[in-house]
């Protein structure tokens, strides 16, 4: 099935599968709702099947689990964390990759500067509507966006901070006096991204890493139990993308250099962005790439519209795509040796129609009907789902829909 066919069907799948899943009681006399959103980086939709994960299993049993979460293109960390927070695609929110070149501002490279984001994030939408927000690491949360930021935020980003510290802080925020307590909390967790990259998605280290994450999630669940917080609290656990096995490399820079075409390449796993030294060579470069096996090359403005990926300032001259087990890079000597010995690695950044790119979606707590299973859901639907649970309007640029919208009397 083609990318556009899958994406075209997703809104119908979401609508049909999600309607019975959440049952919000009447708000009369109820305490103000709280939503906690966690992102487990690089956790593929099927990884939880591989090992015992009591906390996620509890969430699936007492709440909702989706078949998979479909990321935006490209399936990388920064574009998708911003999609999760804004409810829109890269062509609108502006973060087209973990790294990219803006023709006016210059190079973006894993930046947490909110000024790069062109769509309103969740925490800004919440604060604008009088709901306090707290963020323990999320792309773009470290400084104000258009003059507004979260009431509580951790910065600078530090990948060495363990999930135990995040759980302690989330619970501490919930223990604040009512006027000071945040009602929206977001936190990035390590997930199993690093293990998947280093050893490949099928290595046992992925399951070990997930088990470690699950232990900390258990602590959070127990903390919510002890505070009797579930009547007012909904917890969502999602991921930004999945992980695929990568065992072969495509060196597009070398391919073009052999034809006398000089280019700067920004690698993004299954996608690469090409900035030509001479833009007059673009048609020739596209011709060379079109004859390359396992490569699809597009002038950036001619990217398939269903990918929602073209940004006039940030999408480079040419965008190239491939599929697993291929990735865009020039393999190092060590990588070539390890691959000859049968060692694989993991990667992402592919189109959202790749099954391996699907992430996780779990929800539990206030209003969530126990044991519900959903079909595929979209990354862009997370933000409007969160704001619907909070009883506020979604971010101004959101294009998604609230996943779970049934309502009954208490």
N, C-alpha and C positions, 0 to 999 in steps of 0.2 A: 504494500500500500504506500502511496506517495505521501510526502510530508504534508502537502496541502490538504489531502483527504483526511488524514488523521486529525490535523488541527481543526478542520472544519467541523468534525463530528464531536470535538471535545465539549463545547458548550451544551450540546444536547445530552451527552453522556453524564455530565456533571449535574444538569438539572434533573434528569430522570432518576439518578442514583442517590442524590443528596437530600431530596425533599423530606423523606421520613426520618432523617437521622438526628435532627436536633429538635427538642421540644422545649421551648422556653416557657416557663410558667409566667403567670401574670406578674407584673412588676409592682403591683400595689403592696406597699409596706415592705418590700424586699430591700435588702442592703444593696448599695451600689456595686455593680459587677466589677470583677477583676479578671483580666486576661493575661496569661503568661505565655509567651511565644519563644520556643527554643529552636535553634537550627543546628542540626548535627551534620557538619561538613562532610560531603562525599559519601553519604550513607545511601547505598542503592536500595531500591524498593524490596528486593528479595533477600538482602543480607540478614534480616532478623530471623529468617527460617533456618539459618545454619547453626545456631547455638541457642542455649537457654538464656533468655533475657526476661527475667521475671517482671521488671517494671513495664517494659513495652507490652508484654503479654497481658499484664493487668489493664493497661490502657485500652488494648484491643477488646478485652472481655467486658470492661465496665464502660467503654466509650465507643469510639469510632476509629476504624482503620480503612484507609483507601488502598485500592489496588496498586496505585503508584501516583506520584506527583510529577507532572510533566513540566520540565523547566522551560524557560525562554531560551532563545538562541543568542549566543552560544552557551552551551551547558557548562558554564564556569562560575566560580565563586562570586565575583563582584557583580556581574550582570544579574545574577539570580538573587543575591541578597537584596539588591536594590529593587528587583521585580517583586520579591516577597513583601517589601516594605512600602512600595508605591502602588502596586496593583496594575502595572503597565509594563510594556515591552521596552527593549533596549533602544529602539528608534525614537521613543518618547522620553524615557528617563535619562538617556544619554550615556550610560555606562556600557559601552559596546564590548568591553573585554576587561580582563584583569589588567591589561596594558593596552594602550592605543596612543595614537598621535592626533592631537587636535591642531588643525591648520592655523589657528590663531593663538591658542594658549601653549602649545607644545606638547610634551610627553606626559601622559598619565601612566603611573606604574604603581599598582597596589596602593593607591592613595585613599586615605580616610577623610580627605577634605570635602566637606559637604557642598562646597561651591561648584563642584563638578557635576552634581546631580541636578537634573533639569525637571524633576517631578517631585511633588510634595511627599515626604516620607510619613509613615504611620505616626511616629512620635510627635511630629510637627502638627499633623492633623488633630491628634488628641489634645495637645496643649492649646491649640487654637480654639478648641471647643470646651476648654475648662477641665480637661482630664489630665491629671499629672501622669507623666511617663518617666520610666527609668530604663536605661540601656547599659548592659554589661557587654560591650563589644558588639558592634554591628557596623557594616560599611556605611560611612557618612554620618555617624552619630557623634563624633568627637567634638564638633564645633557646630555653631548655629547654622541653620538653613534659612536664608532670607530673614535673618533676625530672630528666629525662634529655634529653641533647642529643648531637649528633654530636661525636666527638673533635676534628674539625677543621671549622671553618666560617668562611666569609667574611661579614662584615657591616660596615656596613650595606649594603643593596642599592644598587647604583649602575649605572644603565642605560648610563653612559658607559664602563664597563669593556669592552674589546674581547675577542673570543674568543681572540685570540692569548695574552692573559694567562691565560685559563682553561686553555688547552692546556698552557702552561708549568707551571701549578700542578698540573694533573692528573699530568703526567709527574714533577714533583718529589715529589708524594705517593707515586708508585709507586717512586721511588728511595730512599725511607726504609728504614732497617734493618727486617728482618722483624718484630720485636716492635712497632714503631711504625707500620708501614705499614697504611693503611686497605684493607679488602677490599671496601667498598662506596663508590662515588663517584657523586655526583649533581651535575649542573650545568645551569642554565638558559642557553640561548643565544638570541640575538635572533631567529633564524629570519628570516622575511620579513614579520612582523606589521606593522611600521611602514610599509613600502612598500605593502603591500596596503591598509591603511587610507587612506593618503594618495592613492593613484592608482588603486585598484581592483585586483582580482585578475588582470586580463589585461594590466596595464601591463608594459612591458619592465623596469622598475625591480625588479619582483619577481624575475625571473630573475637580474638583476645581483646582487641581495642574496644570493640562494641560492648563486650562484657564489662569492661572498666567504666564506660560511659553509663551503662545501665545501672551499675552499682550507685553512681551518684544520682541518677534519676530516682532510684529507690529512696535515697535519702530525702530528695525533694518531696516525693509522694508521702513519705512518712511525716515530714514536716507539715504538709498540708493537712494530713489526717489529724495530727496532734492539735492543730489550731482550729479544727472543725471548719475548715475554710471552703469546703466544696459547695456549699449552698450558694456561694457568691462567686466562686472561682472556676474558670475554664483554663485548662492547660492544653496547649498545642505543641506537638513535636513534629518538626518537618525537616527536610534537607534541601540543599540547594541544587544538587545534581547527583547522578550515580557515578559509576566507574566501569571502565571497559579494559580488557586485556590489550596491551600494546606491545607488539613484538617486532614491528617493522617500521622503518623511518623513511620519510620522503624529504629529500633535501631540495626544496624549491629554489633556494638561493643558488645552489650549485647548478641546478638544471638551467636556470636562466643565464648564469654567468658563462656557461659553456656556449651560449648563443650570443654572447656579447651584450647582455642586458643586465645592468647593475641595479640592484634593488636592496632596500632595507626590509627585512622580514621580521614581523612581530609574531612569534609563535604562540598559539593558544590551544595546544593539544590537537584536536581534530579539525581545527580551523587555523588559518594563517592570514595575516594582513600584510599586503605588499605595497610599499611606498617606492615608486620608481624614481631613479635619479633623473631620468628623462621621460616625462609623461607622454611624449610623442611616440614612445615605444610600446604603448599599452596594447595596441592591437596585435603587434608581433608577439608580445609576451603571452597574451591570451591564446594565440595560435599555438605556441610552444606547449603551454600547459594543457590545452585541449587534447593534445596527442599523448599526454602522460597518463599511464594506467593508474586507476584508483584516485584520480583527481578530478574534481569539478571546480572550474574557475569562472568567476563572474567579475565583470566591471562592477564596482561597488554599487552604483545606482541601478544595476540590473539584477541585484539579488532577488531570489523568489520572494514575492510580496508577503507570502504567508509566514516567512521567517521574522518579519517585523524588525529587521536588523539594520536598515540603511540610515545612516546619519550623515548629512552632507559635509560636516566638518571632521568627522571622526572615523569614517569607514574605509580609509586608505584609498588606493587606486584600484587594487584588485583584491578580492577575497577568495580564498581557495578552501575547499572542504574535502574531507575524506571520510572513510568509515573504518571502524576497527577491523583488523588489528593494526592498522596504519596510524601513524601520527606524524605531524610536521616538525621535524628537527633534523639536524645532522648528528647522527649517533656518534657518541664519543668512543674512543678506543675501548674503554672499560665496558661500555654498554654493548659494543659488538662482541667482546669476549664473553660477557655474561649470557648474551643471547645464544651464542654458539654452544654454551654449556646448558642451555635449556631454561635459563632464568628469564622471566618475563617481568614487565612492569605494568603499571596501570595508568590510565589517562581519561580525560573527559574533554569537553569543548566541542562535542559533536552536535549534529542537529537533533532537535527534540524527538524526532521519530525513531531514533535509535533506542531499542528497549533498555539497553544498559544505562541509559542516561536518566531513567526514571528515579525519583527520590521517594522518600517516605512522607506519610501524613497520618498522624494520630491526633485524636482530640478526646478529652475526658473532663468531666466535671459539670458545672452548671448547665443544665438544659440538654446535655448530650445523652441520647438514648443508648442504653447499654448494648454492646454486642453488634452494633451496626457495621456493615461492610459497604464501602463505596467503590465505584469504578474509578477510572482515572480522574484526577482533579488537576487543576492548573496552578502554577506558581502565582499567577496574577490574581487568583481568587482568594488568596490567603489574607491580604490586607482588608478587603471588604468584609470578609468573614469575621475578622477580629473587631472591626469597628461596629459591625452589626451586633456582635455579642456585647459590646460596650454601650450600645444604644446611641451611637453618634454617627455622623456622616462619614463616608470613606474619604481617603485622600483625594484632593481635587482632581488629580489626573488619572485616577483609577479607572480601568476598563473592565475589571473583573466583576464577578457577582458573588454575593454571599452564598456559600455552599449549602448552608443548613438553615432553612428559614421557616420550618413548620412552627405553628404556635397553637397551644391548647390552653384551656383553663386549668388552674391548679387542682 
